[in-house]
């Protein structure tokens, strides 16, 4: 049996932003933190969601720190929906 099998019991959240209107923007992933969907929930619903899914909270990656560790080709293709929607440049 391979040690790197996709484990659907492992769930992760990474908070992107707490909006002024009380909504939490976050990434949710199952099995692999690099494969995620972006979601938006009120704080209380977010807390219930993470508890119900027993999700591990991951550290948010700052765009600046992320840009330093990426090659130019990675920066060209490695954007997040949050960055595109908010017109945040990684350069």
C-alpha positions as a printed NumPy array, in Angstrom:
array([[  0.   ,   0.   ,   0.   ],
       [  1.327,   3.446,  -0.922],
       [  1.808,   6.016,   1.834],
       [  0.771,   8.896,  -0.45 ],
       [ -2.807,   7.76 ,  -1.105],
       [ -5.491,  10.405,  -1.267],
       [ -7.073,  10.382,   2.199],
       [-10.642,  11.724,   2.063],
       [-10.878,  11.735,   5.853],
       [ -8.365,  14.601,   6.063],
       [ -9.995,  18.027,   5.655],
       [ -8.393,  21.46 ,   5.73 ],
       [ -9.391,  25.117,   5.902],
       [ -7.26 ,  28.172,   5.242],
       [ -8.803,  31.536,   6.143],
       [ -8.257,  34.109,   3.418],
       [-10.058,  37.107,   4.864],
       [-12.57 ,  38.154,   7.478],
       [-14.863,  40.569,   5.649],
       [-16.201,  43.747,   7.242],
       [-19.724,  42.331,   6.946],
       [-18.81 ,  39.397,   9.215],
       [-18.288,  36.833,   6.47 ],
       [-15.282,  34.516,   6.466],
       [-13.671,  33.864,   3.087],
       [-11.737,  30.607,   3.178],
       [-10.364,  27.684,   1.216],
       [-11.671,  24.203,   1.97 ],
       [ -9.955,  21.03 ,   0.831],
       [-10.384,  17.297,   1.25 ],
       [ -7.39 ,  14.982,   1.149],
       [ -4.889,  17.453,  -0.304],
       [ -4.58 ,  21.091,   0.825],
       [ -3.506,  22.144,  -2.678],
       [ -6.857,  21.098,  -4.18 ],
       [ -9.464,  23.416,  -2.723],
       [-12.619,  25.411,  -3.235],
       [-13.11 ,  28.936,  -2.004],
       [-16.126,  29.457,   0.225],
       [-17.774,  32.329,   2.059],
       [-19.787,  31.833,   5.275],
       [-20.882,  33.895,   8.268],
       [-18.531,  33.423,  11.257],
       [-20.927,  31.182,  13.193],
       [-21.581,  28.987,  10.145],
       [-17.829,  28.818,   9.434],
       [-17.162,  27.623,  12.986],
       [-19.919,  25.003,  12.716],
       [-18.622,  23.924,   9.285],
       [-15.033,  23.423,  10.488],
       [-16.216,  21.549,  13.594],
       [-18.573,  19.29 ,  11.639],
       [-15.814,  18.488,   9.133],
       [-13.089,  18.187,  11.795],
       [-10.987,  20.376,   9.515],
       [ -7.386,  21.234,  10.262],
       [ -6.75 ,  24.973,  10.054],
       [ -3.773,  25.802,   7.852],
       [ -1.669,  28.934,   8.104],
       [ -2.573,  31.602,   5.591],
       [  0.141,  32.2  ,   3.022],
       [  0.978,  35.842,   2.521],
       [  1.175,  36.83 ,  -1.173],
       [  4.598,  38.42 ,  -0.597],
       [  6.135,  35.337,   1.042],
       [  4.539,  33.116,  -1.579],
       [  5.93 ,  35.254,  -4.435],
       [  9.483,  35.072,  -3.071],
       [  9.486,  31.267,  -3.135],
       [  7.971,  30.897,  -6.623],
       [  9.649,  30.938, -10.013],
       [  8.397,  33.372, -12.672],
       [  6.524,  30.561, -14.436],
       [  4.857,  29.509, -11.166],
       [  3.769,  33.118, -10.522],
       [  2.269,  33.307, -14.004],
       [  0.097,  30.222, -13.493],
       [ -0.149,  29.992,  -9.69 ],
       [ -2.879,  32.524,  -8.925],
       [ -5.849,  32.099,  -6.635],
       [ -9.438,  33.078,  -7.37 ],
       [ -9.302,  35.551,  -4.462],
       [ -6.385,  37.352,  -6.14 ],
       [ -8.073,  37.49 ,  -9.531],
       [-11.371,  38.668,  -8.104],
       [ -9.738,  41.381,  -6.033],
       [ -7.198,  42.221,  -8.747],
       [ -4.274,  41.474,  -6.415],
       [ -0.989,  41.213,  -8.284],
       [  1.691,  38.715,  -7.294],
       [  4.466,  40.621,  -9.08 ]])
